[in-house]
Amino acid sequence: MKRRPFYGLGALMTALALFLCPSMDVRAASRLQDTGDNIVIVIDPGHGGDNRGTLENGHEEKFMTMITARAMYDELKKYDDVEVYLTRNTDVDLTLKERAEFAASVDADFLFSIHYNASASHASYGSEVWVPMEAPYNGYGLQFGYEFLTWARQSGLLVRGVKTRPGDKGDYYGVIRESVALDVPALIIEHCHVDHSQDEEYCDSDEDLKNFGISDATAVAKYFGLKSSALNVDYSDYSLIQASAASLNELTRNDDTDPEFCEISLNDADYNNGKLSVDVMAADYDTPLLYYDYSLDGGSTFSERQPWPDGDTLSGTCRDTFTLELDIPDNTSPTVILRAYNPYDLYAESNPLTGLRTFHTEGQNAEQEADGNAASAQQENKSSDEQAAASSADEAAAAITSDPADLGMRGDNRILGEAEGWQDNLGDLLDNASATQAASSSVEGEHEVSFLNFLKLCLVFVLLLFVVILISQTISYHKRKRHRRQRRNDKGDNRYHKT
């Protein structure tokens, strides 16, 4: 069964987006922030002391941020005309205001707060940068965040974007809010999610954490146009992404609403090979889509989140349609649901895809056919055994009941011998019947005995029981007759003599 993929609305939306949003050179602008000849940078290792940060998967964020911050510090010290400070160099807890006040006290050009992430659901992964909502600091943060996240993407991390988050007092994050209040540009780097398998490989050793610090320093050097004689690099002519210093940049705008819609439809179903093809269509008019996950059981459980095809938070674009190929487990009649997520982990859930038959792989069909053939062979063997037992019983009954008078004329010894022989044969028949019943019992575990065969088996046992009774009575009768003759021989026949 096959349906055409989406073309109408999806193609129209894509074409319209390409028309309205032509490609632009993101390296076409210089740095928005105006600085002097000597750059002052403050690095803030997040958390510390009793404030341990995230503790997922055996990590402790306050130690992770210190390793990364020191590596960032050491790398930046290699650049010319730069002063670098750490808000803390030991395991102490500072308030957010104290961190901002320290940066202001050294007349910092920028405060970079170093962090690692974890989500409440443990389902999110990727890197993100949180920047101020207030202009011009929002534009400064976008230009730096683009540089760091470009490196993160090239390293294999999912890019969650340069983002803002409003709170009751302005910016939600205190270190940003307190710094901007003191006229210090600030941002937060969330390097990766330590609680997710997609990201854990990037932060599971000190070397990984140091690598993040070096990459942070390189992004800072590109942002400020630094050069280093020690490293033999010069970023003085490096161009940055175009951004606005006058207002909030659209790429950083917070999205607190779910994606507008998500729909799925059947494209193709290969029931013999366990393959299902589903057409997906979704859109979020505020931010690009970032992840999707799906359920095969009507929404009871969902897969791990997957990156949305061509979802790009650095350009604000993504595809609105794609075809999803799914592997369906054997003996499953799936009800498919898909969820589309934006960079703020809000999602829209699709319609359920129902009416699908049970999927079987060809290998399993062959196995089931082999099992069926084996069951048929066992049934045929069982029927043959039952017929043989019934035939033997019929012959025995016919031989015993054909002419009882003739049995009496053959002589006691011969009668008894034949009767005892039939008794032995009857034992064999009973053994055969028991074996037949045992064979039947072994097959019943997998294949139910038919009602007709059950009736045949009952008739066989009734007939055998009749033969047993008849033979027993015959043997008993001839034994009594032989005993009477023996008594007459011992006492003599006095019926014709007078006493």
JOHUMO-V331412 format. One record per helix or strand. SS is the DSSP state (H for helix, E for strand). FROM is the first residue (numbers start at 1). TO is the last residue. If there is no record, write none. Layout:
BEGIN
SS/FROM/TO + SS/FROM/TO
END
This chain:
BEGIN
E/2/2 + H/8/20 + E/29/29 + E/39/45 + E/48/48 + E/51/51 + H/56/58 + H/61/76 + E/82/86 + H/96/105 + E/110/117 + E/127/131 + H/137/154 + E/159/163 + E/166/167 + E/170/171 + H/174/181 + E/186/193 + H/197/200 + H/206/224 + E/227/228 + E/233/234 + E/240/240 + H/250/252 + E/261/270 + E/275/283 + E/289/295 + E/297/297 + E/306/307 + E/312/312 + E/317/317 + E/321/327 + E/332/332 + E/335/342 + E/347/349 + E/353/353 + E/359/359 + H/362/401 + H/404/409 + H/412/444 + H/451/491
END
